[in-house]
Amino acid sequence: MTSVAITAHHDIIVRREAMRRLGLSEADLTALLTGVDCRGVGSELLIFGPCFGEEAATELHRRLERAGLDYVDDFFLVAMDLPDWLRLRVEAI
């Protein structure tokens, strides 16, 4: 398993398994999430972000759902208070 670092600024975590199931490529996902960089790549996860602000995150959430991805099962939005001296990593299980 590969872990990928996340930030506290509305990062979006997408499962590659869900992308495969729907036939979405990384390019398709990047197009859906225009304006947000793919900043982390793992064997089973892609991390996009940061997208600053709840309004921007909500719009990206809607785009992913319109593409057929289910919140929590296929993608997840991380937004929390996190000090600069702490780094969190995620990995698929």
N, CA, C and O atoms as CSV, one atom per row, in Angstrom:
chain,resi,resn,atom,element,x,y,z
A,1,MET,N,N,0.838,-1.184,0.000
A,1,MET,CA,C,0.000,0.000,0.000
A,1,MET,C,C,0.880,1.244,0.000
A,1,MET,O,O,1.953,1.269,0.602
A,2,THR,N,N,0.407,2.254,-0.677
A,2,THR,CA,C,1.131,3.507,-0.767
A,2,THR,C,C,0.326,4.576,-0.059
A,2,THR,O,O,-0.868,4.731,-0.320
A,3,SER,N,N,0.968,5.320,0.838
A,3,SER,CA,C,0.269,6.423,1.486
A,3,SER,C,C,0.598,7.722,0.763
A,3,SER,O,O,1.669,7.869,0.174
A,4,VAL,N,N,-0.346,8.664,0.818
A,4,VAL,CA,C,-0.211,9.945,0.142
A,4,VAL,C,C,-0.526,11.043,1.151
A,4,VAL,O,O,-1.493,10.938,1.905
A,5,ALA,N,N,0.290,12.096,1.163
A,5,ALA,CA,C,0.086,13.207,2.096
A,5,ALA,C,C,-1.138,14.024,1.692
A,5,ALA,O,O,-1.416,14.204,0.506
A,6,ILE,N,N,-1.867,14.516,2.698
A,6,ILE,CA,C,-3.008,15.394,2.460
A,6,ILE,C,C,-2.803,16.685,3.243
A,6,ILE,O,O,-2.004,16.737,4.178
A,7,THR,N,N,-3.536,17.731,2.850
A,7,THR,CA,C,-3.503,19.001,3.568
A,7,THR,C,C,-4.854,19.213,4.243
A,7,THR,O,O,-5.761,18.390,4.115
A,8,ALA,N,N,-4.972,20.302,4.948
A,8,ALA,CA,C,-6.230,20.627,5.618
A,8,ALA,C,C,-7.115,21.531,4.770
A,8,ALA,O,O,-8.178,21.951,5.226
A,9,HIS,N,N,-6.700,21.835,3.560
A,9,HIS,CA,C,-7.395,22.819,2.740
A,9,HIS,C,C,-8.292,22.185,1.686
A,9,HIS,O,O,-8.093,22.395,0.489
A,10,HIS,N,N,-9.266,21.420,2.120
A,10,HIS,CA,C,-10.254,20.826,1.218
A,10,HIS,C,C,-9.612,19.972,0.135
A,10,HIS,O,O,-9.836,20.202,-1.053
A,11,ASP,N,N,-8.834,19.011,0.529
A,11,ASP,CA,C,-8.294,18.042,-0.420
A,11,ASP,C,C,-9.391,17.056,-0.814
A,11,ASP,O,O,-10.269,16.736,-0.012
A,12,ILE,N,N,-9.331,16.584,-2.047
A,12,ILE,CA,C,-10.285,15.603,-2.550
A,12,ILE,C,C,-9.517,14.319,-2.826
A,12,ILE,O,O,-8.544,14.316,-3.580
A,13,ILE,N,N,-9.963,13.231,-2.212
A,13,ILE,CA,C,-9.331,11.925,-2.381
A,13,ILE,C,C,-10.257,11.081,-3.245
A,13,ILE,O,O,-11.438,10.930,-2.934
A,14,VAL,N,N,-9.714,10.527,-4.338
A,14,VAL,CA,C,-10.511,9.730,-5.273
A,14,VAL,C,C,-9.896,8.338,-5.379
A,14,VAL,O,O,-8.683,8.191,-5.530
A,15,ARG,N,N,-10.747,7.323,-5.299
A,15,ARG,CA,C,-10.296,5.929,-5.423
A,15,ARG,C,C,-10.153,5.555,-6.894
A,15,ARG,O,O,-11.066,5.769,-7.691
A,16,ARG,N,N,-9.006,4.999,-7.242
A,16,ARG,CA,C,-8.775,4.562,-8.622
A,16,ARG,C,C,-9.753,3.445,-9.018
A,16,ARG,O,O,-10.160,3.364,-10.177
A,17,GLU,N,N,-10.121,2.606,-8.086
A,17,GLU,CA,C,-11.073,1.522,-8.370
A,17,GLU,C,C,-12.388,2.086,-8.910
A,17,GLU,O,O,-12.972,1.532,-9.842
A,18,ALA,N,N,-12.845,3.184,-8.324
A,18,ALA,CA,C,-14.081,3.817,-8.788
A,18,ALA,C,C,-13.899,4.397,-10.186
A,18,ALA,O,O,-14.805,4.323,-11.017
A,19,MET,N,N,-12.739,4.970,-10.442
A,19,MET,CA,C,-12.460,5.510,-11.772
A,19,MET,C,C,-12.483,4.399,-12.810
A,19,MET,O,O,-13.058,4.558,-13.887
A,20,ARG,N,N,-11.857,3.275,-12.487
A,20,ARG,CA,C,-11.845,2.136,-13.413
A,20,ARG,C,C,-13.267,1.633,-13.677
A,20,ARG,O,O,-13.631,1.342,-14.817
A,21,ARG,N,N,-14.054,1.537,-12.622
A,21,ARG,CA,C,-15.429,1.055,-12.743
A,21,ARG,C,C,-16.251,1.932,-13.686
A,21,ARG,O,O,-17.074,1.429,-14.451
A,22,LEU,N,N,-16.025,3.241,-13.626
A,22,LEU,CA,C,-16.786,4.183,-14.452
A,22,LEU,C,C,-16.105,4.497,-15.780
A,22,LEU,O,O,-16.670,5.208,-16.611
A,23,GLY,N,N,-14.903,3.976,-15.985
A,23,GLY,CA,C,-14.177,4.258,-17.218
A,23,GLY,C,C,-13.608,5.661,-17.276
A,23,GLY,O,O,-13.437,6.210,-18.364
A,24,LEU,N,N,-13.310,6.257,-16.123
A,24,LEU,CA,C,-12.738,7.601,-16.070
A,24,LEU,C,C,-11.217,7.520,-16.035
A,24,LEU,O,O,-10.651,6.769,-15.240
A,25,SER,N,N,-10.567,8.274,-16.876
A,25,SER,CA,C,-9.105,8.341,-16.866
A,25,SER,C,C,-8.658,9.473,-15.933
A,25,SER,O,O,-9.475,10.266,-15.462
A,26,GLU,N,N,-7.357,9.530,-15.677
A,26,GLU,CA,C,-6.825,10.645,-14.888
A,26,GLU,C,C,-7.090,11.960,-15.607
A,26,GLU,O,O,-7.378,12.969,-14.962
A,27,ALA,N,N,-6.998,11.963,-16.935
A,27,ALA,CA,C,-7.273,13.172,-17.713
A,27,ALA,C,C,-8.736,13.602,-17.555
A,27,ALA,O,O,-9.024,14.794,-17.443
A,28,ASP,N,N,-9.661,12.629,-17.546
A,28,ASP,CA,C,-11.082,12.943,-17.334
A,28,ASP,C,C,-11.282,13.593,-15.977
A,28,ASP,O,O,-11.990,14.592,-15.847
A,29,LEU,N,N,-10.648,13.015,-14.971
A,29,LEU,CA,C,-10.790,13.536,-13.615
A,29,LEU,C,C,-10.186,14.931,-13.498
A,29,LEU,O,O,-10.761,15.810,-12.856
A,30,THR,N,N,-9.035,15.130,-14.115
A,30,THR,CA,C,-8.394,16.443,-14.097
A,30,THR,C,C,-9.292,17.480,-14.763
A,30,THR,O,O,-9.381,18.614,-14.293
A,31,ALA,N,N,-9.953,17.105,-15.844
A,31,ALA,CA,C,-10.871,18.020,-16.516
A,31,ALA,C,C,-12.072,18.356,-15.633
A,31,ALA,O,O,-12.523,19.501,-15.609
A,32,LEU,N,N,-12.590,17.361,-14.905
A,32,LEU,CA,C,-13.710,17.608,-13.985
A,32,LEU,C,C,-13.310,18.557,-12.861
A,32,LEU,O,O,-14.112,19.369,-12.400
A,33,LEU,N,N,-12.071,18.444,-12.432
A,33,LEU,CA,C,-11.589,19.232,-11.296
A,33,LEU,C,C,-10.721,20.402,-11.758
A,33,LEU,O,O,-9.693,20.707,-11.153
A,34,THR,N,N,-11.151,21.047,-12.835
A,34,THR,CA,C,-10.424,22.182,-13.396
A,34,THR,C,C,-10.119,23.208,-12.307
A,34,THR,O,O,-10.988,23.573,-11.514
A,35,GLY,N,N,-8.878,23.661,-12.286
A,35,GLY,CA,C,-8.465,24.664,-11.313
A,35,GLY,C,C,-7.863,24.075,-10.058
A,35,GLY,O,O,-7.356,24.809,-9.210
A,36,VAL,N,N,-7.911,22.759,-9.927
A,36,VAL,CA,C,-7.337,22.081,-8.757
A,36,VAL,C,C,-6.280,21.101,-9.265
A,36,VAL,O,O,-6.532,20.316,-10.180
A,37,ASP,N,N,-5.122,21.159,-8.671
A,37,ASP,CA,C,-4.021,20.300,-9.120
A,37,ASP,C,C,-4.100,18.902,-8.537
A,37,ASP,O,O,-4.538,18.707,-7.403
A,38,CYS,N,N,-3.670,17.937,-9.327
A,38,CYS,CA,C,-3.446,16.593,-8.798
A,38,CYS,C,C,-2.111,16.666,-8.080
A,38,CYS,O,O,-1.069,16.787,-8.724
A,39,ARG,N,N,-2.126,16.594,-6.764
A,39,ARG,CA,C,-0.909,16.809,-5.995
A,39,ARG,C,C,-0.439,15.575,-5.249
A,39,ARG,O,O,0.529,15.630,-4.490
A,40,GLY,N,N,-1.119,14.471,-5.464
A,40,GLY,CA,C,-0.692,13.237,-4.841
A,40,GLY,C,C,-1.202,12.043,-5.621
A,40,GLY,O,O,-2.383,11.958,-5.959
A,41,VAL,N,N,-0.293,11.119,-5.903
A,41,VAL,CA,C,-0.658,9.937,-6.666
A,41,VAL,C,C,-0.174,8.712,-5.908
A,41,VAL,O,O,1.012,8.581,-5.606
A,42,GLY,N,N,-1.102,7.823,-5.606
A,42,GLY,CA,C,-0.770,6.565,-4.963
A,42,GLY,C,C,-1.246,5.420,-5.833
A,42,GLY,O,O,-1.889,5.638,-6.860
A,43,SER,N,N,-0.937,4.218,-5.431
A,43,SER,CA,C,-1.330,3.066,-6.234
A,43,SER,C,C,-2.846,2.917,-6.305
A,43,SER,O,O,-3.363,2.403,-7.297
A,44,GLU,N,N,-3.568,3.353,-5.278
A,44,GLU,CA,C,-5.030,3.217,-5.260
A,44,GLU,C,C,-5.772,4.534,-5.074
A,44,GLU,O,O,-7.002,4.561,-5.107
A,45,LEU,N,N,-5.033,5.631,-4.878
A,45,LEU,CA,C,-5.679,6.916,-4.615
A,45,LEU,C,C,-5.057,8.030,-5.429
A,45,LEU,O,O,-3.867,8.001,-5.744
A,46,LEU,N,N,-5.880,9.015,-5.768
A,46,LEU,CA,C,-5.414,10.277,-6.331
A,46,LEU,C,C,-5.869,11.378,-5.375
A,46,LEU,O,O,-6.994,11.352,-4.877
A,47,ILE,N,N,-4.994,12.337,-5.125
A,47,ILE,CA,C,-5.315,13.449,-4.233
A,47,ILE,C,C,-5.289,14.735,-5.048
A,47,ILE,O,O,-4.286,15.057,-5.685
A,48,PHE,N,N,-6.393,15.464,-5.023
A,48,PHE,CA,C,-6.490,16.748,-5.697
A,48,PHE,C,C,-6.648,17.833,-4.649
A,48,PHE,O,O,-7.328,17.646,-3.641
A,49,GLY,N,N,-6.014,18.969,-4.896
A,49,GLY,CA,C,-6.173,20.073,-3.967
A,49,GLY,C,C,-4.929,20.934,-3.938
A,49,GLY,O,O,-4.027,20.764,-4.759
A,50,PRO,N,N,-4.883,21.821,-3.032
A,50,PRO,CA,C,-6.030,22.170,-2.197
A,50,PRO,C,C,-6.998,23.070,-2.956
A,50,PRO,O,O,-6.596,23.846,-3.822
A,51,CYS,N,N,-8.278,22.955,-2.619
A,51,CYS,CA,C,-9.264,23.889,-3.153
A,51,CYS,C,C,-9.722,24.728,-1.971
A,51,CYS,O,O,-10.355,24.229,-1.041
A,52,PHE,N,N,-9.395,25.990,-2.026
A,52,PHE,CA,C,-9.639,26.868,-0.891
A,52,PHE,C,C,-11.087,27.317,-0.846
A,52,PHE,O,O,-11.612,27.871,-1.812
A,53,GLY,N,N,-11.713,27.074,0.271
A,53,GLY,CA,C,-13.064,27.529,0.504
A,53,GLY,C,C,-14.112,26.458,0.308
A,53,GLY,O,O,-14.004,25.598,-0.565
A,54,GLU,N,N,-15.117,26.535,1.136
A,54,GLU,CA,C,-16.192,25.549,1.105
A,54,GLU,C,C,-17.004,25.628,-0.179
A,54,GLU,O,O,-17.448,24.600,-0.691
A,55,GLU,N,N,-17.203,26.820,-0.704
A,55,GLU,CA,C,-17.986,26.972,-1.930
A,55,GLU,C,C,-17.306,26.264,-3.102
A,55,GLU,O,O,-17.969,25.571,-3.874
A,56,ALA,N,N,-16.015,26.428,-3.239
A,56,ALA,CA,C,-15.272,25.756,-4.319
A,56,ALA,C,C,-15.317,24.245,-4.125
A,56,ALA,O,O,-15.512,23.502,-5.087
A,57,ALA,N,N,-15.142,23.791,-2.905
A,57,ALA,CA,C,-15.170,22.352,-2.624
A,57,ALA,C,C,-16.541,21.768,-2.934
A,57,ALA,O,O,-16.633,20.659,-3.460
A,58,THR,N,N,-17.599,22.492,-2.617
A,58,THR,CA,C,-18.964,22.030,-2.890
A,58,THR,C,C,-19.200,21.883,-4.392
A,58,THR,O,O,-19.825,20.916,-4.827
A,59,GLU,N,N,-18.712,22.820,-5.176
A,59,GLU,CA,C,-18.871,22.733,-6.630
A,59,GLU,C,C,-18.133,21.523,-7.191
A,59,GLU,O,O,-18.664,20.827,-8.056
A,60,LEU,N,N,-16.923,21.262,-6.717
A,60,LEU,CA,C,-16.168,20.104,-7.185
A,60,LEU,C,C,-16.853,18.806,-6.767
A,60,LEU,O,O,-16.878,17.834,-7.523
A,61,HIS,N,N,-17.402,18.801,-5.566
A,61,HIS,CA,C,-18.175,17.654,-5.069
A,61,HIS,C,C,-19.328,17.350,-6.044
A,61,HIS,O,O,-19.542,16.199,-6.423
A,62,ARG,N,N,-20.053,18.382,-6.437
A,62,ARG,CA,C,-21.174,18.216,-7.367
A,62,ARG,C,C,-20.717,17.659,-8.709
A,62,ARG,O,O,-21.373,16.785,-9.276
A,63,ARG,N,N,-19.599,18.160,-9.215
A,63,ARG,CA,C,-19.085,17.679,-10.506
A,63,ARG,C,C,-18.765,16.186,-10.446
A,63,ARG,O,O,-19.085,15.435,-11.367
A,64,LEU,N,N,-18.135,15.768,-9.357
A,64,LEU,CA,C,-17.781,14.352,-9.222
A,64,LEU,C,C,-19.025,13.474,-9.142
A,64,LEU,O,O,-19.063,12.396,-9.734
A,65,GLU,N,N,-20.036,13.927,-8.417
A,65,GLU,CA,C,-21.279,13.148,-8.336
A,65,GLU,C,C,-21.984,13.085,-9.685
A,65,GLU,O,O,-22.538,12.044,-10.038
A,66,ARG,N,N,-21.974,14.180,-10.447
A,66,ARG,CA,C,-22.580,14.165,-11.790
A,66,ARG,C,C,-21.854,13.197,-12.711
A,66,ARG,O,O,-22.450,12.658,-13.644
A,67,ALA,N,N,-20.566,12.974,-12.455
A,67,ALA,CA,C,-19.778,12.030,-13.266
A,67,ALA,C,C,-20.034,10.583,-12.858
A,67,ALA,O,O,-19.527,9.657,-13.491
A,68,GLY,N,N,-20.826,10.389,-11.791
A,68,GLY,CA,C,-21.171,9.031,-11.365
A,68,GLY,C,C,-20.445,8.537,-10.136
A,68,GLY,O,O,-20.666,7.405,-9.708
A,69,LEU,N,N,-19.582,9.356,-9.554
A,69,LEU,CA,C,-18.863,8.959,-8.342
A,69,LEU,C,C,-19.727,9.203,-7.107
A,69,LEU,O,O,-20.416,10.219,-7.016
A,70,ASP,N,N,-19.689,8.279,-6.170
A,70,ASP,CA,C,-20.462,8.382,-4.934
A,70,ASP,C,C,-19.581,8.904,-3.811
A,70,ASP,O,O,-18.477,8.413,-3.574
A,71,TYR,N,N,-20.115,9.934,-3.113
A,71,TYR,CA,C,-19.375,10.489,-1.984
A,71,TYR,C,C,-19.189,9.419,-0.911
A,71,TYR,O,O,-20.109,8.647,-0.641
A,72,VAL,N,N,-18.062,9.370,-0.325
A,72,VAL,CA,C,-17.571,8.446,0.691
A,72,VAL,C,C,-17.126,7.118,0.073
A,72,VAL,O,O,-16.013,6.667,0.345
A,73,ASP,N,N,-17.965,6.481,-0.751
A,73,ASP,CA,C,-17.565,5.205,-1.343
A,73,ASP,C,C,-16.491,5.370,-2.417
A,73,ASP,O,O,-15.598,4.530,-2.526
A,74,ASP,N,N,-16.566,6.442,-3.213
A,74,ASP,CA,C,-15.650,6.637,-4.339
A,74,ASP,C,C,-14.697,7.812,-4.167
A,74,ASP,O,O,-13.571,7.786,-4.664
A,75,PHE,N,N,-15.150,8.835,-3.467
A,75,PHE,CA,C,-14.293,9.997,-3.211
A,75,PHE,C,C,-14.643,10.585,-1.857
A,75,PHE,O,O,-15.708,10.333,-1.294
A,76,PHE,N,N,-13.706,11.379,-1.356
A,76,PHE,CA,C,-13.897,11.957,-0.032
A,76,PHE,C,C,-13.249,13.328,-0.002
A,76,PHE,O,O,-12.199,13.538,-0.609
A,77,LEU,N,N,-13.866,14.252,0.697
A,77,LEU,CA,C,-13.358,15.603,0.856
A,77,LEU,C,C,-12.792,15.752,2.260
A,77,LEU,O,O,-13.482,15.489,3.245
A,78,VAL,N,N,-11.547,16.170,2.351
A,78,VAL,CA,C,-10.905,16.363,3.648
A,78,VAL,C,C,-10.802,17.859,3.913
A,78,VAL,O,O,-10.167,18.587,3.150
A,79,ALA,N,N,-11.421,18.311,4.986
A,79,ALA,CA,C,-11.343,19.708,5.406
A,79,ALA,C,C,-11.291,19.730,6.922
A,79,ALA,O,O,-12.223,19.281,7.589
A,80,MET,N,N,-10.211,20.246,7.461
A,80,MET,CA,C,-10.054,20.253,8.917
A,80,MET,C,C,-9.063,21.329,9.326
A,80,MET,O,O,-8.331,21.870,8.498
A,81,ASP,N,N,-9.055,21.624,10.593
A,81,ASP,CA,C,-8.029,22.496,11.140
A,81,ASP,C,C,-6.797,21.645,11.378
A,81,ASP,O,O,-6.851,20.635,12.080
A,82,LEU,N,N,-5.687,22.060,10.788
A,82,LEU,CA,C,-4.453,21.292,10.887
A,82,LEU,C,C,-3.290,22.274,10.985
A,82,LEU,O,O,-3.122,23.116,10.104
A,83,PRO,N,N,-2.492,22.181,12.035
A,83,PRO,CA,C,-1.359,23.115,12.159
A,83,PRO,C,C,-0.289,22.821,11.103
A,83,PRO,O,O,-0.182,21.699,10.607
A,84,ASP,N,N,0.496,23.841,10.772
A,84,ASP,CA,C,1.549,23.701,9.770
A,84,ASP,C,C,2.614,22.678,10.158
A,84,ASP,O,O,3.311,22.147,9.293
A,85,TRP,N,N,2.738,22.404,11.443
A,85,TRP,CA,C,3.792,21.496,11.904
A,85,TRP,C,C,3.363,20.034,11.892
A,85,TRP,O,O,4.097,19.169,12.370
A,86,LEU,N,N,2.175,19.749,11.349
A,86,LEU,CA,C,1.673,18.382,11.327
A,86,LEU,C,C,1.306,17.988,9.898
A,86,LEU,O,O,0.699,18.773,9.170
A,87,ARG,N,N,1.671,16.781,9.503
A,87,ARG,CA,C,1.332,16.260,8.183
A,87,ARG,C,C,0.584,14.952,8.363
A,87,ARG,O,O,0.971,14.102,9.165
A,88,LEU,N,N,-0.488,14.804,7.607
A,88,LEU,CA,C,-1.263,13.564,7.626
A,88,LEU,C,C,-1.110,12.850,6.296
A,88,LEU,O,O,-0.952,13.482,5.251
A,89,ARG,N,N,-1.160,11.532,6.346
A,89,ARG,CA,C,-1.080,10.712,5.143
A,89,ARG,C,C,-2.263,9.763,5.129
A,89,ARG,O,O,-2.728,9.329,6.183
A,90,VAL,N,N,-2.754,9.437,3.936
A,90,VAL,CA,C,-3.859,8.495,3.786
A,90,VAL,C,C,-3.402,7.346,2.901
A,90,VAL,O,O,-2.503,7.492,2.073
A,91,GLU,N,N,-4.044,6.204,3.095
A,91,GLU,CA,C,-3.797,5.061,2.212
A,91,GLU,C,C,-5.079,4.252,2.119
A,91,GLU,O,O,-5.869,4.202,3.062
A,92,ALA,N,N,-5.272,3.625,0.978
A,92,ALA,CA,C,-6.438,2.769,0.772
A,92,ALA,C,C,-6.204,1.431,1.458
A,92,ALA,O,O,-5.081,0.930,1.507
A,93,ILE,N,N,-7.281,0.863,1.987
A,93,ILE,CA,C,-7.161,-0.453,2.628
A,93,ILE,C,C,-8.022,-1.468,1.899
A,93,ILE,O,O,-8.059,-2.637,2.285
